[in-house]
Amino acid sequence: MGLRMRDGRSTGEQRRNLDSERAEAALPGGRVATASGLPLQPVYVPGDAPAPADGPGQYPFTRGIHPQMYRGRLWTMRQYAGYSSAAETNRRFRYLLDQGQTGLSVAFDLPTQIGYDSDHVLARAEAGKVGVAINSLRDLERLFDGIPLGRVSTSMTINATALILFSMYVVLCRRQGVAPAAILGTVQNDILKEFIARGNYRFDVAPAMRLTTDLFQLQQDVAPNFHPISVSGYHMREAGCTAVQEVAYALGDGLAYLEAARAAGLDLAATARSLSFFFAAHNELFEEVAKFRAARRVWARLVRERLGVADPRAQMLRFHTQTAGSALTADQPEVNAVRVTLQALAAVLGGTQSLHTNSYDEALGLPTERTARLALRTQQVLAYESGAAAVADPLGGSPFLEKLTLDLEEAVVAEMRRIDSDYGGMLGAVRAGYVQRQIHREALRHQREVESGERVVVGVNRFRVDGAPRAEVFRPDPQAREHIFAALDDLRRRRDGRALLRALDRVSAAAADPAAPLGPPVLAAVEADATVGEISAALSAVFAPYQAPSAF
């Protein structure tokens, strides 16, 4: 029994047409022939099996959301960056774009993420330390200075203050003359995973969910092609959960957001079409590939069968992937480059829509330009040299991978059903601390296996090299932090104080009215040069803070 291609030709017939097809050896997304000139089809099926009814681009999208996948368009190479001042981060953005990066991803510092101005007593020591400090629209203008936002999509890892930063981005795009339909990118806006695993929350669950859905509404009104949420399994995986739990909890959060959108009166299909996900890629190659395939299949069925949304585009699970920061080691850090390559390959074979590859020195500090370039080059080698982009779902049809995909799907569905039956869904499970407990247990189990040697970590508990020289560590310009505070002082001196107070009063008034949308007053406050901290304080005057469960 020979191998049959989707177009019905035998391998012999294909070879007879080899010369004519060599001239079409590449598409925008990568090669369509091997290095030897052997032509490659978009999809393969074993032997005489019929073409699968669920091929790439077909429900339930197990094999990918597009018929051609990367043959038509490569994934977006979106390296995560942000440190110190807006001007310093702008330089790193420009450098990465010059090196071939195809999308931007902004890392904000902790004060910005929680909603404090850089000079607040609780924030000053942290300003600009683990991301870029953005206090106002003027900072965002510096961050994207010289970058045409109508041609570059931007991902922003921001959650508690997502509505504020999205509003700033919209205003900035308008000032650049970008048409609403051309405002492209993603804002994370996933507050549930902050309660579960990351901890950068500000408001209680109910007002936080209101801010999330009000951002959905604002996005649909002003930037129809922007993704207003990126539901993150990544941070839960980084905190210690398994691949099964990562998918189950992320998809559960996604359902919670869609149900909240429906309760708020939003168009469910339009909201689902704009929703995206964010997953980790770890070292176990085949489990990770199967995880991505299973996630697409489960999500498509949930949206169609549970929520009753018939639009195929709303059923597609679109996702960004980041290689696993928790898998990086400070010992022999150069070995991390091998880990990152393996993880990135899993993301590509699994059909990711965008990808960040970690720099090998990130267990030691922020990446240098040299290591950031190598991380980007890793993606480019996979895209243009490996051949991994030439076929949609290249491992599909393997008995091992298909069984692993099915096993993952069944385990994910079982965990989601447990959450539904015991807690009424993810909101109840988060409030009860169930998800947090499960993640903590898995993290403890993993650590014990590493310490006992049952789980091998190369260079850490086996194959150690004592006395190895330490890698170079990137040190941001210490003077850049002073520019953060100087820019904030200058803003306060120059803006219209009366207009600012009126705008902040409108934010508080809208927060006090459950029926009032928060998007328009926050957008107006941004245009009045209100800071992230001032808008957050106006909301805090009404919204209760989050209190974690007393015991996990």
Secondary structure in CASP SS format (residue, H / E / C, confidence):
PFRMAT SS
TARGET T0000
AUTHOR 0000-0000-0000
METHOD secondary structure of the structure
MODEL  1
M C 1.00
G C 1.00
L C 1.00
R E 1.00
M E 1.00
R C 1.00
D C 1.00
G C 1.00
R C 1.00
S C 1.00
T H 1.00
G H 1.00
E H 1.00
Q H 1.00
R H 1.00
R H 1.00
N C 1.00
L H 1.00
D H 1.00
S H 1.00
E H 1.00
R H 1.00
A C 1.00
E C 1.00
A C 1.00
A E 1.00
L E 1.00
P C 1.00
G C 1.00
G E 1.00
R E 1.00
V C 1.00
A E 1.00
T C 1.00
A C 1.00
S C 1.00
G C 1.00
L C 1.00
P E 1.00
L C 1.00
Q C 1.00
P C 1.00
V C 1.00
Y E 1.00
V E 1.00
P C 1.00
G C 1.00
D C 1.00
A C 1.00
P C 1.00
A C 1.00
P C 1.00
A C 1.00
D C 1.00
G C 1.00
P C 1.00
G C 1.00
Q C 1.00
Y C 1.00
P C 1.00
F C 1.00
T C 1.00
R C 1.00
G C 1.00
I C 1.00
H C 1.00
P C 1.00
Q C 1.00
M H 1.00
Y H 1.00
R H 1.00
G C 1.00
R C 1.00
L C 1.00
W C 1.00
T E 1.00
M E 1.00
R E 1.00
Q E 1.00
Y E 1.00
A E 1.00
G C 1.00
Y C 1.00
S E 1.00
S C 1.00
A H 1.00
A H 1.00
E H 1.00
T H 1.00
N H 1.00
R H 1.00
R H 1.00
F H 1.00
R H 1.00
Y H 1.00
L H 1.00
L H 1.00
D H 1.00
Q C 1.00
G C 1.00
Q C 1.00
T C 1.00
G E 1.00
L E 1.00
S E 1.00
V E 1.00
A E 1.00
F E 1.00
D C 1.00
L H 1.00
P H 1.00
T H 1.00
Q H 1.00
I H 1.00
G C 1.00
Y C 1.00
D C 1.00
S C 1.00
D C 1.00
H C 1.00
V C 1.00
L C 1.00
A C 1.00
R H 1.00
A H 1.00
E H 1.00
A C 1.00
G C 1.00
K C 1.00
V C 1.00
G C 1.00
V E 1.00
A C 1.00
I C 1.00
N C 1.00
S C 1.00
L H 1.00
R H 1.00
D H 1.00
L H 1.00
E H 1.00
R H 1.00
L H 1.00
F C 1.00
D C 1.00
G C 1.00
I C 1.00
P C 1.00
L C 1.00
G C 1.00
R C 1.00
V C 1.00
S C 1.00
T E 1.00
S E 1.00
M E 1.00
T E 1.00
I C 1.00
N C 1.00
A C 1.00
T C 1.00
A H 1.00
L H 1.00
I H 1.00
L H 1.00
F H 1.00
S H 1.00
M H 1.00
Y H 1.00
V H 1.00
V H 1.00
L H 1.00
C H 1.00
R H 1.00
R H 1.00
Q C 1.00
G C 1.00
V C 1.00
A C 1.00
P H 1.00
A H 1.00
A H 1.00
I C 1.00
L C 1.00
G E 1.00
T E 1.00
V E 1.00
Q C 1.00
N C 1.00
D C 1.00
I C 1.00
L H 1.00
K H 1.00
E H 1.00
F H 1.00
I H 1.00
A H 1.00
R H 1.00
G C 1.00
N C 1.00
Y C 1.00
R C 1.00
F E 1.00
D C 1.00
V H 1.00
A H 1.00
P H 1.00
A H 1.00
M H 1.00
R H 1.00
L H 1.00
T H 1.00
T H 1.00
D H 1.00
L H 1.00
F H 1.00
Q H 1.00
L H 1.00
Q H 1.00
Q H 1.00
D H 1.00
V H 1.00
A C 1.00
P C 1.00
N C 1.00
F C 1.00
H E 1.00
P C 1.00
I E 1.00
S E 1.00
V E 1.00
S E 1.00
G C 1.00
Y H 1.00
H H 1.00
M H 1.00
R H 1.00
E H 1.00
A H 1.00
G C 1.00
C C 1.00
T C 1.00
A H 1.00
V H 1.00
Q H 1.00
E H 1.00
V H 1.00
A H 1.00
Y H 1.00
A H 1.00
L H 1.00
G H 1.00
D H 1.00
G H 1.00
L H 1.00
A H 1.00
Y H 1.00
L H 1.00
E H 1.00
A H 1.00
A H 1.00
R H 1.00
A H 1.00
A C 1.00
G C 1.00
L C 1.00
D C 1.00
L H 1.00
A H 1.00
A H 1.00
T H 1.00
A H 1.00
R H 1.00
S H 1.00
L E 1.00
S E 1.00
F E 1.00
F E 1.00
F E 1.00
A E 1.00
A E 1.00
H C 1.00
N C 1.00
E C 1.00
L H 1.00
F H 1.00
E H 1.00
E H 1.00
V H 1.00
A H 1.00
K H 1.00
F H 1.00
R H 1.00
A H 1.00
A H 1.00
R H 1.00
R H 1.00
V H 1.00
W H 1.00
A H 1.00
R H 1.00
L H 1.00
V H 1.00
R H 1.00
E H 1.00
R H 1.00
L C 1.00
G C 1.00
V C 1.00
A C 1.00
D C 1.00
P H 1.00
R H 1.00
A H 1.00
Q H 1.00
M C 1.00
L C 1.00
R C 1.00
F E 1.00
H E 1.00
T E 1.00
Q E 1.00
T E 1.00
A C 1.00
G H 1.00
S H 1.00
A H 1.00
L C 1.00
T C 1.00
A C 1.00
D C 1.00
Q C 1.00
P H 1.00
E H 1.00
V H 1.00
N H 1.00
A H 1.00
V H 1.00
R H 1.00
V H 1.00
T H 1.00
L H 1.00
Q H 1.00
A H 1.00
L H 1.00
A H 1.00
A H 1.00
V H 1.00
L H 1.00
G C 1.00
G C 1.00
T C 1.00
Q C 1.00
S E 1.00
L E 1.00
H E 1.00
T C 1.00
N C 1.00
S C 1.00
Y C 1.00
D C 1.00
E C 1.00
A C 1.00
L C 1.00
G C 1.00
L C 1.00
P C 1.00
T C 1.00
E H 1.00
R H 1.00
T H 1.00
A H 1.00
R H 1.00
L H 1.00
A H 1.00
L H 1.00
R H 1.00
T H 1.00
Q H 1.00
Q H 1.00
V H 1.00
L H 1.00
A H 1.00
Y H 1.00
E C 1.00
S C 1.00
G C 1.00
A C 1.00
A C 1.00
A C 1.00
V C 1.00
A C 1.00
D C 1.00
P C 1.00
L C 1.00
G C 1.00
G C 1.00
S C 1.00
P H 1.00
F H 1.00
L H 1.00
E H 1.00
K H 1.00
L H 1.00
T H 1.00
L H 1.00
D H 1.00
L H 1.00
E H 1.00
E H 1.00
A H 1.00
V H 1.00
V H 1.00
A H 1.00
E H 1.00
M H 1.00
R H 1.00
R H 1.00
I H 1.00
D H 1.00
S H 1.00
D H 1.00
Y H 1.00
G C 1.00
G C 1.00
M H 1.00
L H 1.00
G H 1.00
A H 1.00
V H 1.00
R H 1.00
A H 1.00
G C 1.00
Y H 1.00
V H 1.00
Q H 1.00
R H 1.00
Q H 1.00
I H 1.00
H H 1.00
R H 1.00
E H 1.00
A H 1.00
L H 1.00
R H 1.00
H H 1.00
Q H 1.00
R H 1.00
E H 1.00
V H 1.00
E H 1.00
S H 1.00
G C 1.00
E C 1.00
R C 1.00
V C 1.00
V C 1.00
V E 1.00
G C 1.00
V C 1.00
N C 1.00
R E 1.00
F C 1.00
R C 1.00
V C 1.00
D C 1.00
G C 1.00
A C 1.00
P C 1.00
R C 1.00
A C 1.00
E C 1.00
V C 1.00
F C 1.00
R C 1.00
P C 1.00
D C 1.00
P C 1.00
Q C 1.00
A H 1.00
R H 1.00
E H 1.00
H H 1.00
I H 1.00
F H 1.00
A H 1.00
A H 1.00
L H 1.00
D H 1.00
D H 1.00
L H 1.00
R H 1.00
R H 1.00
R H 1.00
R C 1.00
D C 1.00
G H 1.00
R H 1.00
A H 1.00
L H 1.00
L H 1.00
R H 1.00
A H 1.00
L H 1.00
D H 1.00
R H 1.00
V H 1.00
S H 1.00
A H 1.00
A H 1.00
A H 1.00
A H 1.00
D C 1.00
P C 1.00
A C 1.00
A C 1.00
P C 1.00
L C 1.00
G H 1.00
P H 1.00
P H 1.00
V H 1.00
L H 1.00
A H 1.00
A H 1.00
V H 1.00
E H 1.00
A C 1.00
D C 1.00
A C 1.00
T C 1.00
V H 1.00
G H 1.00
E H 1.00
I H 1.00
S H 1.00
A H 1.00
A H 1.00
L H 1.00
S H 1.00
A C 1.00
V C 1.00
F C 1.00
A C 1.00
P E 1.00
Y C 1.00
Q C 1.00
A C 1.00
P C 1.00
S C 1.00
A C 1.00
F C 1.00
END
